[in-house]
């Protein structure tokens, strides 16, 4: 069956979906014949979005996923909202910031998001991946080590007034 819907096509091979008595069909524009050729019935449906109440980091609204992230017995389970097309690393870092956990956990949370949201979690909702590899995020800088504490090597004194040093140590131990 060929159908000529009222909407005019933009190019040859353009595919549009039309409702025909409650059933959705896909049609492709045939510019040579100037008609819409029926491709077939559309079978898939979009998954419903889930509502998130919002917080200071993640705004209220509808999200593709709301993950329950178990932070252990002392912290319990926290919700992490996420939309397809969103950068999983940014979402993971925002979650770490909100829950006040170390940013070093962001990579593990990013992997959790990718595993549970599917391959297209960060690719714009199913867009094909680019041929060139995506740039890798810079590694996290090491935390600045304290210059005074903790003391990792003992201090060695070749000369000194050992009686005075022992007296001070004994005085501090008494306190």
C-alpha positions in Angstrom: 0.0 0.0 0.0 1.3 3.4 -0.9 0.2 6.4 1.1 0.6 10.1 0.5 0.5 11.8 3.9 -0.1 15.5 4.0 3.4 16.3 5.2 5.9 17.0 2.4 9.2 15.1 2.5 12.6 16.7 2.6 14.7 14.1 0.7 14.6 10.8 -1.1 14.7 7.9 1.4 13.4 9.9 4.3 11.6 7.7 6.8 8.6 9.0 8.9 6.1 7.3 11.1 2.4 7.7 10.7 -0.6 6.6 12.7 -3.1 4.5 10.7 -6.2 3.7 12.8 -4.2 3.3 16.0 -1.3 1.4 14.5 2.0 3.1 13.8 3.6 2.4 10.4 6.9 3.5 9.0 6.9 5.0 5.5 9.9 5.9 3.2 9.6 8.7 0.7 10.2 7.6 -2.9 11.1 10.8 -4.7 11.1 9.2 -8.2 7.5 8.0 -7.8 6.6 10.9 -5.5 4.9 8.6 -3.0 5.4 7.2 0.4 6.3 3.5 0.4 5.2 1.5 3.4 8.2 0.0 5.2 6.3 -1.8 8.0 4.7 -1.7 11.3 6.6 0.0 14.2 6.9 -2.5 17.0 9.2 -0.9 19.6 8.1 1.5 22.3 10.0 4.0 24.4 10.6 3.0 28.0 8.8 5.4 30.4 10.9 7.9 32.3 11.1 7.9 36.0 10.5 10.9 38.2 13.2 12.1 40.6 12.3 14.6 43.4 15.5 16.5 43.0 18.2 17.6 45.4 20.9 20.3 45.4 23.0 18.4 42.8 20.5 16.7 40.6 17.4 18.7 39.6 13.9 17.4 39.9 12.4 15.9 36.8 12.1 12.8 34.6 15.2 10.6 34.1 15.8 7.5 32.0 17.2 5.7 35.0 17.2 6.1 38.8 19.8 3.7 40.2 19.8 2.6 43.8 23.5 2.7 44.8 24.4 0.7 48.0 27.0 2.7 49.9 27.4 0.2 52.7 25.7 -0.5 56.0 26.6 2.9 57.6 25.4 5.0 54.6 22.6 2.9 53.2 21.2 3.1 49.6 21.2 6.4 47.8 19.5 7.3 44.5 21.5 8.3 41.4 19.4 9.7 38.5 20.8 9.4 35.0 19.7 10.1 31.4 20.9 8.5 28.3 23.2 10.8 26.5 24.5 12.2 29.8 28.2 11.8 30.5 28.5 8.9 33.0 31.7 10.3 34.5 30.1 13.7 35.2 27.1 12.0 36.8 29.4 9.8 38.9 31.5 12.8 40.1 28.3 14.7 40.9 27.1 11.7 42.9 30.4 11.5 44.8 30.2 15.2 45.6 26.6 15.0 46.8 27.2 12.0 49.0 30.6 13.4 50.2 32.5 10.3 49.2 36.0 10.2 47.8 36.2 11.2 44.1 38.3 8.1 43.6 35.1 6.1 43.6 33.8 8.0 40.5 35.4 5.5 38.1 33.7 2.5 39.8 30.3 4.4 39.8 30.9 5.3 36.1 31.3 1.6 35.3 28.2 0.8 37.2 26.2 3.4 35.2 27.5 2.1 31.9 26.8 -1.6 32.9 23.3 -0.8 34.0 22.2 1.8 31.5 23.5 -0.1 28.5 26.2 0.6 25.8 24.6 3.9 24.7 24.6 5.4 28.2 27.0 8.2 27.2 26.6 8.3 23.5 23.6 10.5 23.1 20.9 7.9 23.4 21.9 5.3 20.9 23.8 7.3 18.4 26.6 5.3 16.6 30.0 5.6 18.3 32.6 7.8 16.6 35.3 6.0 14.6 38.1 7.7 16.6 38.5 6.7 20.2 37.0 9.1 22.8 39.6 11.1 24.8 40.2 9.5 28.2 39.7 11.7 31.3 42.9 12.9 33.0 43.9 10.6 35.9 43.0 11.9 39.3 45.9 13.8 41.0 47.3 12.1 44.1 46.3 13.8 47.3 48.9 16.0 48.7 51.0 14.2 51.2 51.4 15.9 54.6 54.9 17.3 55.0 55.0 16.7 58.8 52.7 13.9 59.6 52.6 10.9 59.5 56.3 10.4 60.0 57.3 7.6 57.6 61.0 7.5 58.5 62.6 7.9 61.9 64.7 10.9 62.6 68.3 10.1 63.4 70.4 12.5 65.6 74.1 12.0 65.6 74.8 14.7 68.2 72.6 16.1 70.9 71.9 16.5 74.6 70.2 13.1 75.1 69.3 13.8 78.8 67.4 16.9 77.8 65.6 15.0 75.0 64.7 12.1 77.3 63.4 14.6 79.9 61.1 16.3 77.3 59.8 12.9 76.1 59.1 11.9 79.7 57.4 15.2 80.3 55.1 14.8 77.2 54.3 11.2 78.2 53.3 12.4 81.6 50.7 14.7 80.1 
